[in-house]
Amino acid sequence: MKIALIVGSPRKNRSCNFLIDKAIEGIKSVGEEFEIKKVQIADYQISPCNGCDQCLRPPNDCPLAENDDTKKLEEQILGSSALFIAAPNYFGSVSSQIKVLIDRSRPWKMKNYLLKDVIFAPMASTGLRNGGGGVISDLINFALIQGMILVGNTGGSPVLEGNIPITSLQKFALKEFVGKGETDELAGKISFDLGKRVAELIKKMNK
Ligand SMILES: Cc1cc2nc3c(=O)[nH]c(=O)nc-3n(C[C@H](O)[C@H](O)[C@H](O)COP(=O)(O)O)c2cc1C
């Protein structure tokens, strides 16, 4: 019961990391039997896809993988029961690091859907309030095209708690931002609850 969680920011200890750590706490609250693989995308050198289309032809491998960290990344991700990605909002889309990962995951699809039926949980961090929706759509598209199973949070109150973890640096007023040491408590709770839900779902599906 392996679960991979990707911090999709080039910054290793900021908002995306906060969401992922909360999800890990949620997973651990269900039990200790999960093999947790936390991936800092910043630790991996992955070359951008150059569109050579070699992955379309057997053996569906990417020639770029010979000279970068893709294989190391595959060891962390492939074979997981669930995958979480927390990506920052860069101009309404995912970070370039996550976009490269998405594009370079094409061989996994071409090898007959290696991510099929993996539970997928999208998460986003954004500077300004009300941003982050584009990041979630990018991640949802990735999940659907790879044949994964999308899940949102259902852990808290259906009236009061959101379903998609999106943390923001902006509070309520125009110039009011989260200070040093402060965190977005609600987004943290939603991440925790989503982690818990995914872990419970894996157990349910493995019954
Ligand atoms: C290149 C770049 C583009 C960004 N574009 C936006 C944006 O369009 N809207 C927004 O609200 N925040 C934007 N931000 C702010 C990030 O979304 C925000 O700082 C986020 O919390 C970063 O996640 P991290 O703390 O995990 O690195 C941008 C940041 C960078 C570096």
The ligand as a Gaussian input file, in Angstrom:
#p B3LYP/6-31G(d) Opt

LIG

0 1
 C        6.628000      32.598000     -11.506000
 C        5.553000      32.767000     -10.491000
 C        4.270000      33.042000     -10.910000
 C        3.240000      33.210000      -9.985000
 N        1.977000      33.486000     -10.434000
 C        0.977000      33.667000      -9.536000
 C       -0.341000      33.984000      -9.979000
 O       -0.618000      34.121000     -11.178000
 N       -1.313000      34.156000      -9.049000
 C       -1.058000      34.021000      -7.705000
 O       -1.965000      34.166000      -6.910000
 N        0.193000      33.703000      -7.254000
 C        1.200000      33.532000      -8.137000
 N        2.456000      33.221000      -7.687000
 C        2.681000      33.009000      -6.241000
 C        2.690000      31.511000      -5.853000
 O        1.538000      30.859000      -6.339000
 C        2.703000      31.382000      -4.332000
 O        3.813000      32.042000      -3.796000
 C        2.685000      29.912000      -3.896000
 O        2.382000      29.872000      -2.532000
 C        4.024000      29.245000      -4.105000
 O        4.015000      27.932000      -3.551000
 P        5.231000      27.451000      -2.625000
 O        5.174000      28.335000      -1.406000
 O        4.954000      26.018000      -2.306000
 O        6.479000      27.669000      -3.406000
 C        3.505000      33.079000      -8.598000
 C        4.813000      32.783000      -8.170000
 C        5.823000      32.642000      -9.102000
 C        7.229000      32.331000      -8.627000

